[in-house]
Amino acid sequence: MSKPTSTTTHRASAAPTSAAHRASVVFALFAATSLTALTIGAGCSSTPTTAAEKTEAHDEAKAALARFQANDPSLGALLSSAAGYAVFPSVGKGGLIVGGAHGDGSVYAGGALIGYATISQASVGLQAGGQTFDELIVFQTKEAFDQFKGNEMTFTADASANASDKGAAAAAKFDKGVATFIKPEKGLMAGAVIGGQKFNFTAK
């Protein structure tokens, strides 16, 4: 009679230990993955330094801007009246458990290139798949543009972008002097979420 009792007691005490161990392992992996995502997000983007890199970045930005304008002819008038704008081609957005984004872009004022900028973003949550998209940030006011160039701009967690489409620029609403447009490179995006994006500007 003693063996079943002993066996039952052993199993009862082992189950919580096993569950706790599994939980600790999952948490450790989650934390490690989160840290890795933050590190990768910070390190993947870089400001061009050589003449060749700068030419390539400028060409890619012009190509991305052309894609935006092909989608929405009303964009030209908005850019002409803006204090400045930043174009980020092929922003990469991660997926699976930890999401994030990184990208390199070019910054313009009066249609002229004035510098370069990088995007870094990290978010933890349940996501599926990766997305790549072009991003255009338009600054309606000098104050907003100066804040961006001073590396003082971070999008709030609930910030979202306008989908690039015909008439989107004409109907765009600015939030504190800023409007953001997204154009996915492939397929459709479930949500053009830009919350938490941070920017680093470097003058030309």
C-alpha positions in Angstrom: 0.0 0.0 0.0 2.9 2.3 0.5 4.1 2.3 -3.1 1.0 3.9 -4.7 1.0 6.5 -2.0 4.6 7.3 -2.5 4.2 7.3 -6.3 1.2 9.7 -6.1 3.0 12.1 -3.8 6.1 12.1 -6.1 4.0 12.9 -9.2 2.1 15.6 -7.5 5.3 17.4 -6.4 7.0 16.9 -9.7 4.3 18.4 -11.9 4.6 22.0 -10.5 8.4 21.8 -10.6 8.2 20.8 -14.3 5.7 23.5 -15.1 7.8 26.1 -13.3 10.9 25.0 -15.2 9.1 25.2 -18.5 7.8 28.6 -17.7 11.3 29.8 -16.7 12.8 28.4 -19.9 10.1 30.1 -22.1 10.6 33.4 -20.3 14.4 33.2 -20.7 14.1 32.5 -24.4 11.5 35.3 -24.8 13.7 37.8 -23.0 16.8 36.8 -25.0 14.9 37.0 -28.3 13.6 40.4 -27.3 17.1 41.7 -26.5 18.4 40.3 -29.8 15.6 42.0 -31.7 16.4 45.3 -30.1 20.1 44.9 -30.8 19.4 43.9 -34.4 17.0 46.8 -34.9 19.6 49.2 -33.7 22.4 47.8 -35.7 20.8 47.0 -39.1 20.4 50.5 -40.2 23.4 52.7 -41.1 24.0 56.2 -42.5 25.9 56.1 -45.9 29.4 57.4 -45.6 31.1 56.8 -49.0 30.2 58.6 -52.2 28.9 55.3 -53.7 26.7 54.6 -50.7 25.3 58.1 -50.8 24.5 57.8 -54.5 22.8 54.5 -54.0 20.8 55.8 -51.1 19.6 58.8 -53.0 18.7 56.7 -56.1 16.7 54.2 -53.9 14.9 57.1 -52.3 14.0 58.7 -55.6 12.7 55.3 -56.9 10.6 54.9 -53.8 9.2 58.4 -54.1 8.3 57.7 -57.7 6.4 54.7 -56.6 4.4 56.8 -54.1 3.7 59.4 -56.8 2.6 56.8 -59.3 0.1 55.5 -56.6 -1.1 59.0 -55.8 -0.7 61.9 -58.2 -1.9 64.4 -55.5 1.3 63.8 -53.6 3.3 66.3 -55.6 1.3 69.3 -54.4 1.7 68.1 -50.8 5.4 67.8 -51.0 5.8 71.2 -52.7 4.1 72.9 -49.8 5.8 70.9 -47.1 8.7 72.1 -44.9 10.5 68.9 -45.7 10.1 65.1 -46.1 11.9 61.9 -45.5 11.8 58.8 -47.8 12.6 55.4 -46.5 12.8 52.7 -49.2 12.3 49.0 -48.2 11.8 49.3 -44.5 12.1 45.8 -43.1 9.5 44.7 -40.5 10.2 41.5 -38.5 7.6 38.9 -37.4 7.0 35.9 -35.3 7.1 36.6 -31.5 9.2 39.7 -31.6 8.5 42.4 -34.2 10.6 45.4 -35.2 11.6 47.5 -38.1 14.7 49.1 -39.5 15.4 51.2 -42.5 17.6 53.8 -44.1 16.3 56.9 -45.8 17.1 60.3 -47.4 15.8 63.6 -46.2 14.7 66.5 -48.4 13.8 70.2 -48.1 12.6 72.2 -51.1 13.1 69.1 -53.2 16.9 69.1 -52.5 18.7 66.4 -50.5 19.9 67.7 -47.2 20.8 64.5 -45.3 20.1 60.9 -44.3 18.1 59.2 -41.6 17.6 55.8 -40.1 14.6 54.2 -38.5 14.7 51.8 -35.6 11.7 50.2 -34.0 11.2 47.2 -31.7 8.0 45.8 -30.4 7.2 42.6 -28.6 3.9 40.9 -29.3 2.3 38.1 -31.4 3.0 38.8 -35.0 3.2 36.6 -38.1 5.4 36.9 -41.1 7.6 39.8 -42.2 6.7 42.8 -44.2 8.7 45.2 -46.4 7.4 48.6 -47.2 8.3 52.1 -48.4 7.7 54.9 -45.9 7.3 58.6 -46.6 7.1 61.1 -43.7 5.9 64.6 -44.6 6.6 67.6 -42.3 4.0 70.3 -42.7 5.7 72.8 -40.3 9.2 73.9 -39.8 8.9 73.1 -36.1 8.1 69.5 -36.8 10.9 69.2 -39.3 13.4 70.8 -36.9 12.3 68.3 -34.2 13.0 65.4 -36.6 16.4 66.8 -37.6 17.2 67.3 -34.0 16.6 63.6 -33.4 13.8 64.5 -31.0 11.0 62.7 -32.8 9.6 59.3 -31.7 6.2 58.0 -32.9 3.8 57.1 -30.1 2.9 53.5 -29.6 -0.5 53.9 -31.2 0.7 55.9 -34.2 -0.4 54.6 -37.6 0.3 55.6 -41.2 -1.9 56.4 -44.3 -1.9 53.7 -47.0 -0.6 55.1 -50.2 -3.5 55.3 -52.6 -5.0 57.7 -55.1 -6.1 60.9 -53.3 -4.5 59.9 -50.0 -2.2 62.9 -49.9 -5.0 65.3 -50.6 -7.1 63.9 -47.8 -4.2 63.4 -45.3 -4.6 64.7 -41.8 -1.4 65.9 -40.0 -0.7 65.1 -36.4 1.5 67.8 -34.8 2.7 68.8 -38.3 3.5 65.2 -39.4 1.8 62.8 -41.9 3.2 59.4 -42.7 2.4 57.2 -45.8 3.1 53.5 -46.3 3.4 51.6 -49.5 4.0 47.8 -49.2 6.4 46.3 -51.7 4.6 43.0 -51.9 1.1 42.0 -51.0 -1.2 43.8 -48.6 -0.4 44.8 -45.0 -2.8 43.9 -42.2 -2.0 47.2 -40.6 0.4 50.0 -41.4 1.6 50.4 -37.8 4.5 52.7 -37.2 4.2 53.0 -33.4 7.5 53.3 -31.6 9.6 54.3 -34.5 12.7 56.4 -33.6 14.8 58.4 -36.1 18.3 59.5 -36.3 19.2 62.3 -38.8 22.6 63.1 -40.2 23.1 66.2 -42.3 24.5 65.7 -45.8 
